[in-house]
Amino acid sequence: MRAVRFHEYGGPEVLREDDLERPEPGAGQVRIRVAGTTFNAVDGNIRAGFMQEPIPVQLPHVPGLDVAGTVDALGDGVDGIAVGDRVVGFLPFVDDGAAAEFVLASAEILASAPTTIPLADAAALPVVGLTAWQALFELADLQAGQRILINGAGGAVGGYAVQLASAAGAHVIATAGPNSRARVEAAGADEIIDHTTTDVIDAVTQPVDILLNLASIDPDRFAALAALVGDGGVVVNTTVWMPAPSDADRGVRGIDEYVRSDATQLAELVARVDRGELTVDVAERMALSELADVHTRAAQGTISGKIVIVVDASE
């Protein structure tokens, strides 16, 4: 089978296409014929060697945390999944990923794929969708009527966060640049602040209940944004390189998010997609052979939106 791997840490050039034997599923596992995977920012950090301590992958390593595809073999003890089922999942960080024609996955992490969108496109849902869901509803405990500021709403996580927060009845204030403004508006933001022309600090004139930070910003700027959160509010941060600021005197909690795979939550996201309540926004579709180019563009900061890596175009 074809697979893209890196045999050493380094720049995008360390990614290369290899010909491997098909893996055989062990107990509790299924083998998936991959329709699509995606690029996530953490993929680039793992490949570059920046995450060796928290995510000790074994080299050579196949990237690709998101998977959408069709089950084609079952290991012992697998119940509730059959050969031919179309599934999506968030694969473990340390295991070989889905940038390959076939991948192994624990049956318990998988959910049925959406039926209303192309199977490869469904790969754009697991990691970023779960990041948004867990940030809003587990960590921030978002409630209807609350005001939430989503900083960096123009990215892939931001698109889901705006949709989910809006559907929950929150008042959504989102920061976005000119290239992503239309997407953020379509996602349902009540207010959009163009951070390239307007100071967010000046634009937010009333306290917010929640700050969800999805952007890499300097600590002083982060502290200034956190000051917009009212007493008793919460700051949730997905950029783990810098801790979320807290303010004990005002009861403002800072929480750093570490997204995890959750098949039940993923199934809920899928159900919302199939009901037309959640849009899977795919900015580009690229071939497996172009994965190194995607990593290069990410390092240059020229990616806008979610890129799906199409492995099997027939799905």
Phi, psi and omega in degrees: 000154175278141175208143173261128183224164165239134183265349177209158177285149179162201181285180181304338182292346179283348178284132179212155181272128180241160175252116186238162171289147174296134178285151178254131183290139174268189180301130179080002182251161169233156171257134183246129168280114192283126171270318181202154170225191181218175167255129170242152183304325181295334177301317179293322179292322177295313181300322182285347180091010182282346187242026187296327181285308181284335183229081184278082180286155176266128180271146354290152187232138175264120178282180176111087183283327180273142174221139168225132182181195185242130179294128180235357176200147182242140171274175179298142172080012180272123177238151174084358177228138181236156173303133182101346178293141177263124191226162171229157179192165177248107185282154178300144183300322188272348181273162172299139186262199192260014174279059186199165180288332178222148178214150175266145177213146172294132182301330187287347180266357189263151172232157174299141180286154174302147180261352188258001178226161177302144185300317180300322180296333180298341177296342180282002185262313196302296189295309185286325177296316178292325176300313180295314182300311183292324177297314186284312193257334175271310188272316182270342183052050182302135180235155177302140179090348179283158176258128181232134174256119178254107182268119185091036185288349183282351180275183184294316177296319181301322180300317177289320182298318179296314180299313184291319180293319178296316180296333179279357178090017178275158171269114190257120172252124187234140172263140181200153175269178182301326184286338184245359185303315183298319179296318181292321178296316179295332180287343174113016179296140178279325177225139177236127179250120177281103185291349179277344182235345187229138175281119182301323182301320180283329186284330180270102188264350176236148180300149174253156178277329185221136167246120173252112182260122180243006187243151174278113180226162181284157186302323180295319178294320179298317179297322179293320177294320180297333179292345177284346181281131181288169180304134179081005182275190185219144174246122176247132187233128178261350180265092193288358178292340180225128183295148176290130180288146176239166175217091185299326182296329180257001180073024179269122182264138174252127184231129175264130184266135172236098187297147179227158175288137179209106185293327180293314178296321179296321177297324177293319177297317178300316180300321179292323176298313184290337176274358181079016183264349183218127182261129173270109186263113179251118181282319182212154172237128182228158183280158178304323180295346181260010185300320179298324178296322178297316177299321179297313180297322179297318179296331178275353180074029184252013177267134175231115181090184188268131177256126174263132175265109182277119182262314178238101185288349181281345182283000000 
